[in-house]
């Protein structure tokens, strides 16, 4: 029996990467960087308090490696702040759920994330443990 870790419970993989992006809400625009990212949301820090349930506009630039070259894709979508945490003197951490994103944009984020996920090596059936790993 394989026990799932808390990270395995997420439907979409999340990576801890700093990626510059822009958040706009209520007439304010913030340049920040993700602390972590999935194709359904992001977590970052901003200077001004924005309450949960506030709608935001997001703009990301994703550097995606394609073979030996690299391309930068722009992703724009809308989201909603689902959590705001006060970091005292350093600002506020916010969790954003991407609630209005088209599938092609979501796929670009997923493609970016896939670059950093570990690749599962094939299971050798000649391994003495192979029968227990099923």
N, C-alpha and C positions, 0 to 999 in steps of 0.2 A: 504494500500500500504506500503510495506516495503522499507525503504531507505537504500541503501548500503553505508557502510563506505568505505573510500579509501582502507582499508586493504582487504575488500571483493572483490575488483576489481581484485586482483591478482588471476591468475589461480591456482597457487600452494601456499599453506600456507608458511609463513616465520616466523621463531621464532628468538627472540633475546637471543641467548645463546653463551657463550664462549666455544668453542670446539677446542682443539689443532689440528692443521693440518699443512701440509707442502705444500709449493708452490715452484716449480722449473721453472726457465725461463732463457734463454740466458746464461746458464752455472752457474747461481747462484741458491742457494737453501735457502729458508727462513723457519724457524719454527715460526709460529704465532698462533693466535687463531681467530676464527670467531667472529664477532660482531653480525652478523645474518646469517641465513642459510635457504635455501629452497632446494628442490630436483632439482632445475635448476640453482642454483648459490649460491655464498657466498660473504660476505662483510667482509674485515679484514684490518689490518694495517701492513705495512712492513716498513723497514728502508730505502730501496733503491728505487729510482724512476724507475718505469717500465711504459712505455707509453701504452695508450689504443691500442687495437688491437693486443697486444702481446699474443702469444700462451703460455700457462702454463700447467704444469702437477700438479695434485693435489693428495694428499694422506690424507685421513681422517680415524680416528679410532672412531667408533660409539658405545658407550655403550647402548645396548638395553635391557630393562627389559622384561623378558618373565616369567610371573607369579611371582614366588617368587625369581627366579634367574635372573642373568644378564649375557649377553654375549657381547663380543666386536667384532664388525665386521670391517674389513678393506675395504675401498672404494678407488679405484684409478680411476681417469678419467683425461680427458684433458679439458681445458677451454680456454677462451679468456678474457682478461681484457677489460671491456666495459667502465670503468670510473676510473680515477686516480685523487685523491684530495690531494693537498699539505696541510699537517697539521703543517706547519712551522717547528719548532724544534723537533717535535715528530715523523716525518716520513710521510708516505703517506697512505691514505685509498684507497683501491682498491675494485672495484666491479668486480666479476668474473662470467661469464656465462659459465655453463658446456655444451660445444658444442659437446663433444664426450664422452658420458657415456652410458653404456649398461643398458637395462631396469632393470636387477636384481640389479645393483648398485643403480640406481635411487630409486627403491623400498626400499632398505635398508635405504637410507636417509629419505624417506617418513615415514618409520616405526619409525625411531628415532624421527622425528618431531612430529608424532602423539602422542607420550608419553606426550607431553607438551601442546597439544591443549585442550581447554575446551570441555568437553563432553556435548552435548546438551541434557537437560532433556526432557523427553517426554511431549508433550503438552496435558494438561488435557482438554477434551472437555466439562467438567462440569464447567470450569472457565467462569465467566461472560464475560471475554475479549476474549475468544476463537474464537468467530465469527469474531472479528475485526483483529485477528492475521493472518488470511489467506491471 
